[in-house]
Amino acid sequence: MKDNVWFTYKARIQAHKRLEWLDLHSQLLLVWYAILSSALAVISIKHPKALGDDTDVMAAILSVALLGVSLSVSNRDFRGRAIQMRRNYLGLHQLYRSISKDASLTSEQSSRYDELLDETENHREIDDRIARILAPQLTSRHPTVFESIHVLFWLVSRLIITIALYAAPIVFALTL
């Protein structure tokens, strides 16, 4: 049972990092797209056909899309969830330290573990896999080759998608 607490603790740390990543990049992307939308609005005053005959329509669509995305991002509350996940993994760490090395959980510790699990959303499977891959020497659940490949693919995909979201407006403007 002590292993369960440790694995949950490590996975929740990764969930916290994932949520912080999402919070940072969602906010930066919203600001980036808002700056570009404002620049397009200013440029279209002087050059109404800067992006072709439909510059005004594209600017209006971009504004409405930006509003919808900003509402969606704010409803996801990545920052609040990351803070909650951090509090949770700190509680799990405190519980883990209170468990004797060779002893099983007392009923009080088991109840505390259940309370901590109930306090926040569950981490995702990818969080558990990343935690086990980043500290394989500290785990009794060694990652499989499939899990290692999955984590590598997931991390690379996340990076590529993030870069693509930053670059998309510039690539779009350059192709016109």
PyMOL commands that set and color helices and strands:
alter all, ss='L'
color gray80, all
select helices_A, chain A and resi 2-46+55-76+78-98+107-119+125-134+136-138+145-175
alter helices_A, ss='H'
color red, helices_A
deselect
rebuild
show_as cartoon
